[in-house]
Amino acid sequence: MTKRVVLIGHPVAHSLSGAMQQAAFDSVGMDATYELWDRTPMELADAIGELRSDDFLGANVTIPHKERVVPLMDRITEEAHATGAVNTITREGKRLVGHNTDVPGFKIALDKLVGKQKMPRHAVLLGAGGGARAVVHGLITEGFQRIIVFNRHLHRAEGLVKHFGRSASHMELRAMPWHESIIEAELAKTKILINATSIGLTSDESPIPAEILHGDLLVLDLIYAQTRLLRDAKSAGATTSDGEVMLLNQGAASFTLWTGQAAPLDVMGAALAAARAGGVRSAEGEPTGEPGPSAEAPAEASSEDSSEDSSEDSSEAPSETGAVAGD
Ligand code: NDP
């Protein structure tokens, strides 16, 4: 019997996860399909109920359902509990288990960015949404001692800090108002800058001015594209990485949870790059539409960009549709 995995979101017309996971199933010779289920919040509970049948290996969950799905699970893992969000569902018989693989995906991306250097202990985080929660949990469990969160709406950053209250009691996790001078002062004291806002996803904008970036920074943008922030950071001499490693590794972790097998990372990475180059924008959290003109503007081959990378990409803006949302 063909096994089924579904991505539940709204909308989900195009998906990088679909390309990545189907290629993985095919490559290990598994008779399984990855389907896209566009379900409104009203339809969510019924969709989750369907997953209890034996046909299903599980599911991915994406915007806007990652948080709403939590109370519909029979059990959630520590990472899902800590972040308050589920992006992967597995079955234990008829019971459903909620996981959050954005967290291990982020930690692998962070490790790659830091490379052989000593892991820093201070970070500045831009954004306070679902992606930011995975980042904060990853940083706390990595042993960070100071995390400063900036967000357009301060109350959301404060809510995030409150959410992590107990698990962050041994360290400094603070929300600060989004003022350039405050961000600049904090950046001067830190090595790690993470963008978990969606600024740069659909337009060539940076959340912060280029002038406040410095060459000692290690900059991770969760967006899967050479965003303006990353190009500015590279010009300042910083080491940068985009969201590809996180996207790929959250997908790999989900694959392993469903199948019990090691994920074919090379195959998944190639499928991701091909889908991206072919114009798939990933519907997760983004307006959908026909594949955009990014078909002619393939993504960066690597997300592990360092300051010595060629400069040609640092002068070129991505097309309006060139950026890709994390699944
Ligand atoms: P959410 O919708 O939960 O959060 C969006 C964040 O962006 C909020 O902090 C929001 O601030 C901020 N924001 C949006 N527009 C603006 C604006 N115009 N000015 C200032 N701030 C703005 O989304 P997610 O957390 O799920 O995703 C955030 C980004 O991370 C997306 O680009 C997504 O693609 C990426 N991502 C990548 C992953 C990967 O695997 N690579 C995994 C998860 C996410 P406010 O609260 O004030 O509205």
Boltz pocket constraint, residues with backbone or C-beta under 6 A from the ligand:
constraints:
  - pocket:
      binder: B
      contacts: [[A, 63], [A, 102], [A, 105], [A, 126], [A, 127], [A, 128], [A, 129], [A, 130], [A, 131], [A, 132], [A, 151], [A, 152], [A, 153], [A, 154], [A, 156], [A, 195], [A, 196], [A, 197], [A, 198], [A, 199], [A, 201], [A, 221], [A, 222], [A, 223], [A, 224], [A, 243], [A, 244], [A, 246], [A, 247], [A, 248], [A, 250], [A, 284], [A, 285], [A, 324], [A, 325], [A, 326], [A, 327]]
      max_distance: 6.0
